[in-house]
Amino acid sequence: MAILLLLLPLLAWLFWRWFRPEGGRPPRWAVILLAIAVVIGASAALFVRLTEEDVVGGVYVPPSLGPDGRVLPSRIEGGR
């Protein structure tokens, strides 16, 4: 998902160049689609920021194998 958000401006530009090879101003529908994509991207970033745990001063513990052989997910320990 993060890669798509980073590539979104490039994809929008390529999309515009594909349909408007002569240049000029982009059509209204392309501007609307770009605005919608920016709103979706900003909303996704805000959602992730508001739903993730905010642990300041914690220690990152990478994924590891538990005693039963299952993978324990990464986590942040300690903090506030």
C-alpha positions as CSV (number, residue, x, y, z in Angstrom):
1,M,0.0,0.0,0.0
2,A,2.8,2.4,0.9
3,I,4.5,1.8,-2.4
4,L,1.3,2.6,-4.3
5,L,1.0,5.9,-2.3
6,L,4.5,6.8,-3.2
7,L,4.1,6.0,-6.9
8,L,0.7,7.7,-7.2
9,P,2.0,11.0,-8.5
10,L,4.1,9.2,-11.1
11,L,1.2,7.0,-12.2
12,A,-1.1,10.1,-12.5
13,W,1.5,11.8,-14.6
14,L,1.9,8.8,-16.9
15,F,-1.8,8.4,-17.1
16,W,-2.1,12.0,-18.2
17,R,0.7,11.7,-20.7
18,W,-0.9,8.6,-22.2
19,F,-4.2,10.3,-22.9
20,R,-2.7,13.8,-23.7
21,P,0.6,13.2,-25.6
22,E,0.4,16.7,-27.1
23,G,0.6,18.3,-23.7
24,G,-1.5,21.2,-22.6
25,R,-3.8,21.4,-19.6
26,P,-5.1,18.1,-18.3
27,P,-8.8,17.4,-18.8
28,R,-11.2,18.1,-16.0
29,W,-11.9,14.4,-15.3
30,A,-8.1,13.8,-14.8
31,V,-7.9,16.6,-12.3
32,I,-10.9,15.3,-10.4
33,L,-9.4,11.8,-10.4
34,L,-6.1,13.1,-9.1
35,A,-7.9,15.1,-6.4
36,I,-9.8,12.0,-5.3
37,A,-6.6,10.0,-5.2
38,V,-4.9,12.7,-3.0
39,V,-7.9,12.7,-0.6
40,I,-7.8,8.9,-0.4
41,G,-4.1,8.9,0.2
42,A,-4.3,11.6,2.9
43,S,-7.2,9.8,4.6
44,A,-5.3,6.5,4.6
45,A,-2.3,8.2,6.2
46,L,-4.5,9.9,8.8
47,F,-6.3,6.6,9.6
48,V,-3.0,4.8,10.1
49,R,-1.7,7.6,12.3
50,L,-4.8,7.6,14.5
51,T,-5.1,3.8,14.8
52,E,-1.5,2.8,15.4
53,E,-0.2,2.7,19.0
54,D,1.9,5.6,19.9
55,V,4.7,4.4,22.2
56,V,7.4,6.9,22.8
57,G,10.7,5.6,24.2
58,G,9.7,2.0,23.6
59,V,12.0,-0.7,22.4
60,Y,11.2,-2.5,19.1
61,V,11.2,-6.3,19.4
62,P,11.5,-8.0,16.0
63,P,9.4,-11.1,15.1
64,S,10.8,-14.2,16.7
65,L,10.0,-17.9,17.1
66,G,8.0,-18.8,20.2
67,P,8.6,-21.9,22.3
68,D,6.0,-23.9,20.3
69,G,7.6,-22.9,17.0
70,R,5.0,-20.3,16.0
71,V,6.1,-16.9,14.8
72,L,5.5,-14.1,17.4
73,P,4.8,-10.8,15.7
74,S,6.9,-7.7,16.2
75,R,6.0,-5.4,19.0
76,I,7.1,-2.3,20.9
77,E,7.8,-2.8,24.6
78,G,8.1,-0.3,27.3
79,G,7.6,3.4,26.7
80,R,5.3,5.7,28.5
